[in-house]
Amino acid sequence: MARSSPGLRALATPAVQALAPYQPGKPIDELERELGIHNIVKLASNENPFGASPRAVEAAREALDTVGSYPDGSGHVLKQKLANLHGVGIDQITLGNGSNDALVLLAEAFLAPGLEAVYSQYAFAVYPIAVQATGATCRQVAALPVGQQMAYGHDLVAMRAAIGPLTRLVFIANPNNPTGTYIEPPELLAFVRSVPSTALVVLDEAYFEYARSVPLQNGIEWLAACSNLVVVRTFAKAYGLAGLRIGYAVSHPEVADILNRIRQPFNVSSVALAAAAAALDDPAHVERAVAVAVSERARVAEVLRQRGLEVVPSAGNFLLVRIGPAAAEVYRRLLHTGIIVRPVGNYGLAEHLRLTMGRVEENERLLAALPAALEAAIA
């Protein structure tokens, strides 16, 4: 066993020492070990409950035969498919080990001590982690207050005012995680156009596919007119490939060139490359999964509102629900029934829980268990 060396922490940069690590949703096997519970429903990590396309799974299996060799470091086949899908050049695409990788690459490439990044309160936790690790300054802007139509969402007026000569990145998630809130396209496009060319707007569209009836942008269509825009997407959510870690950024070729200079060699595995390429060939699988999530988003929200709970408007595959001061205890009691949801106290939302939309029967199980958990928690 290694001897305790508390001084080793001091070897890290001050910015890294001050980081709070990302907190993932509780895994199913962890809950099984802790409580001995089986038949667990996980509604915590915004995963696709239907998993990946059978075509993607089969492609992944076939790719296992080649794992003794390095993957195609350029990801040519997948990048060509993405370029064809989105109508962009292959030189505009940067592949990442999940979309988180693309976010970190942007921070590493464009931030340094003395520079700044702007993002909203209640935005994705990876933004401050990526920024702070570079030693740059985080400019967190207060979200829209309770009482406004899109409370907890981005305040674009305040965010624009926070952009200064030292700002290099502006992060916007639309829809936003963990709130589900969204900005309508005209307002968002006006904001993007207003940002000076000295800063990049990083538009995180991880939940793009789930908008459906909600008015939402396709940021990739704006790239030709907005050279300082970077759009980030993922295969983890609607495509059901969370476990393989693959995402991508689409940007101006000059930005992509910079990102690809610092991107780690072979940052995406051969299995992930094969699965993602095959997933693009099965849009019907994504359509079916998204249709259930969107339908359940509306149905579950209505049930919860009828029960007197505050549900934040959402364009994602999840709902943010205000439980009240007993939110942490409700979360704990749901765990004891075999249901994992997501506490979001680490986002400053201690009275809320985030609920991923699962299969209909999984959501029904949550709705059935919630009243008893609420009653016991406030007793």
Secondary structure as UniProt FT lines:
FT   HELIX           6..11
FT   HELIX           14..17
FT   HELIX           28..35
FT   STRAND          41..42
FT   TURN            49..50
FT   HELIX           54..63
FT   HELIX           64..66
FT   TURN            67..68
FT   TURN            73..74
FT   HELIX           76..86
FT   HELIX           90..92
FT   STRAND          93..96
FT   HELIX           99..110
FT   TURN            113..114
FT   STRAND          116..120
FT   TURN            121..122
FT   HELIX           126..133
FT   TURN            134..135
FT   STRAND          137..141
FT   TURN            146..147
FT   TURN            149..152
FT   HELIX           156..162
FT   TURN            165..166
FT   STRAND          167..173
FT   TURN            177..179
FT   HELIX           185..194
FT   TURN            197..198
FT   STRAND          200..204
FT   TURN            206..207
FT   HELIX           208..210
FT   TURN            212..213
FT   HELIX           219..222
FT   TURN            223..225
FT   TURN            227..228
FT   STRAND          229..234
FT   TURN            238..239
FT   HELIX           242..244
FT   STRAND          247..250
FT   HELIX           253..262
FT   TURN            265..266
FT   HELIX           270..279
FT   TURN            280..281
FT   HELIX           283..306
FT   TURN            307..308
FT   STRAND          310..311
FT   STRAND          318..322
FT   TURN            325..326
FT   HELIX           327..336
FT   TURN            337..338
FT   STRAND          339..340
FT   STRAND          342..344
FT   HELIX           345..347
FT   STRAND          349..356
FT   HELIX           360..378
//
